């Protein structure tokens, strides 16, 4: 056994890899839902192990922790939530207070320190909207920033690596904001099918003035009830993951109001956050008839939005923007 260990150390030395780095245990980051996993994965890559609690397709407002998931949470170095409004997340907070969970549990106050914000539900007494917050790029960066600080706390030896990876993620998100914001005329508005969609459109400059289903606990309105607001709006936007009844209502509302309609992704797994952010922006902008700046690739040009959002892995935002200006 000792001979094998010595052989491994010698092999690593020849390859130039420190033994401590090769044998390093990655911190386990447990997240409540898939979109948070995509944020953590894109921000920190293979420096962490990630586990998701609520499977795609399950109702996050009804889901309950299993005994096996409680055991998993006991092993977690960092736990990333949507902010704490889901029942599962409330249960995790209880377990933390009871001392069952010892890892860093990230809740709304941790995110707010990094610039996270709730949007008011304009259609529902201006109540804070806790649904779909990750669809706002600033909120995604705030969640990643809080996660980075938690990782530094539990694994200070690798703090510089976590910080460097977070900064690259932040730059990619900022590049997408730069690429896709500013195309929308002032005072544009939308009717949405559910509250989470608000976060996918308001960072683009489109205000959500009505929702077919106003809140989780409130029944959906009929199409004719929402029709007057739709006629005074510019676009109808719905979640591709909504129940069929709500999606059909959004399409019917579009037809009756003669307004364009866009579908966006709210829940997903296994896809980079910035890719979903970009796809959602394109869907909404196309529906609202706002053309994304691009140069015809067939003429040897390049897509500026793609350059900014997809090729910034090793570039600073300043370098990328300088390149655009020179071009």
C-alpha positions, 0 to 999 in steps of 0.5 A, spaced: 500 500 500 505 504 501 509 503 495 502 504 491 502 511 495 509 513 493 508 511 486 502 516 485 506 521 488 512 520 484 507 520 478 504 526 480 510 530 481 512 528 474 506 531 471 507 537 475 501 536 479 501 537 487 499 531 491 495 536 495 491 538 489 490 531 486 487 529 493 483 535 495 476 533 496 471 538 493 466 542 497 459 539 496 454 544 494 447 542 495 441 546 491 434 546 491 432 547 484 435 546 477 436 553 475 440 554 481 445 548 479 446 551 473 448 558 476 453 554 481 456 549 475 457 555 470 460 559 476 465 554 479 465 549 474 469 542 477 471 546 483 465 543 487 460 537 487 453 539 486 447 536 488 440 538 486 434 536 491 427 538 487 427 534 481 425 537 474 417 537 473 416 536 481 412 542 484 417 546 488 411 548 492 409 541 494 415 538 495 418 535 501 425 532 503 426 525 503 430 522 509 436 521 504 436 528 502 436 530 509 443 525 510 445 529 504 444 536 507 448 534 513 454 533 508 453 539 504 459 545 505 454 550 502 446 550 501 444 554 495 436 556 496 432 561 492 431 565 498 427 561 503 420 561 500 419 554 498 417 549 504 423 545 502 427 551 504 423 553 510 425 546 513 432 546 511 432 553 515 429 549 521 434 543 520 440 549 520 437 552 527 436 545 530 444 544 528 442 538 524 445 542 518 452 545 519 454 547 512 453 554 510 445 555 508 444 561 504 438 565 504 435 571 502 439 576 507 445 573 504 443 574 497 441 582 498 448 583 501 450 582 494 445 586 490 439 581 490 432 584 489 425 582 489 420 585 484 413 588 486 408 584 483 404 590 480 398 586 478 397 584 485 398 589 491 405 590 489 407 584 493 414 582 493 415 576 488 419 571 490 418 566 484 423 566 478 428 571 481 434 567 478 431 569 471 434 576 473 441 576 471 443 581 477 440 576 482 443 570 478 450 574 480 448 576 487 446 568 488 453 566 485 457 572 489 454 569 496 456 562 494 463 564 492 463 568 499 461 561 503 466 557 499 471 562 501 469 561 508 469 553 508 475 552 504 479 558 504 485 555 501 482 555 494 479 562 495 483 565 490 480 560 485 473 561 487 474 568 486 477 568 479 471 563 477 466 567 479 469 574 476 469 570 469 461 568 470 459 575 472 463 578 466 459 573 462 452 575 465 454 583 464 456 582 457 449 579 456 446 584 459 450 589 455 448 585 448 441 585 449 438 591 454 437 597 450 433 594 444 426 595 448 422 602 447 420 606 453 414 604 456 413 597 453 409 592 457 407 585 457 401 580 460 405 574 463 402 567 465 405 566 471 409 571 476 416 568 475 416 570 468 416 577 470 424 576 472 425 574 465 422 581 462 423 586 466 431 587 466 430 588 458 425 594 460 418 590 459 414 591 465 409 586 467 402 589 468 398 583 469 398 575 470 393 570 468 395 567 474 396 572 479 400 568 485 401 561 487 395 561 491 390 565 487 386 561 481 388 563 474 383 569 471 379 567 465 382 570 458 376 575 457 378 578 464 385 579 462 384 581 455 383 589 456 390 589 459 393 585 454 390 590 448 394 595 452 400 592 452 405 590 447 407 582 448 404 576 451 410 572 455 409 565 458 413 560 461 414 553 457 414 549 463 407 552 465 401 547 465 398 546 458 391 550 460 395 556 462 399 556 456 393 555 451 390 561 455 396 565 453 396 563 446 388 565 446 390 571 449 395 573 444 390 571 438 384 575 441 388 581 443 392 581 436 399 581 440 405 577 439 407 572 444 413 569 446 415 563 450 421 563 455 424 557 460 423 558 467 425 551 470 431 547 467 437 542 468 443 541 465 444 547 461 448 553 462 445 559 466 448 564 460 445 560 455 438 560 458 438 567 459 440 569 452 435 564 449 430 567 453 432 574 451 432 573 444 425 570 444 422 576 448 425 581 443 423 577 437 416 577 439 416 584 441 419 586 434 426 588 436 431 586 432 438 583 435 444 587 433 448 582 428 452 582 422 451 577 417 455 571 418 455 569 411 459 575 409 464 573 414 462 577 420 460 575 427 454 575 431 456 581 437 451 578 442 454 571 441 461 574 442 459 577 448 455 572 451 459 566 449 466 567 448 468 571 454 471 565 458 478 568 458 476 575 456 475 581 461 468 585 459 473 591 458 477 587 453 471 585 449 467 591 449 474 594 446 474 589 441 467 591 439 468 598 439 474 597 434 470 593 430 
